[in-house]
Amino acid sequence: MSSDKSDKAEAERRDKLVKAGVAVGVGSAAIVAALLYASKVKKKKP
């Protein structure tokens, strides 16, 4: 029975790591998009 508990704990830990990884990826993409947008806006000076 202890292996069932450890399997469940490991699955929960893996799920948390996957969610954290996705959050970091989305955040990084948002930062890159914001930087690209900001650089485009700066170049539009007449």
Secondary structure, 3 states (H helix, E strand, C coil): CHHHHHHHHHHHHHHHHHHHHHHHHHHHHHHHHHHHHHHHHHHCCC
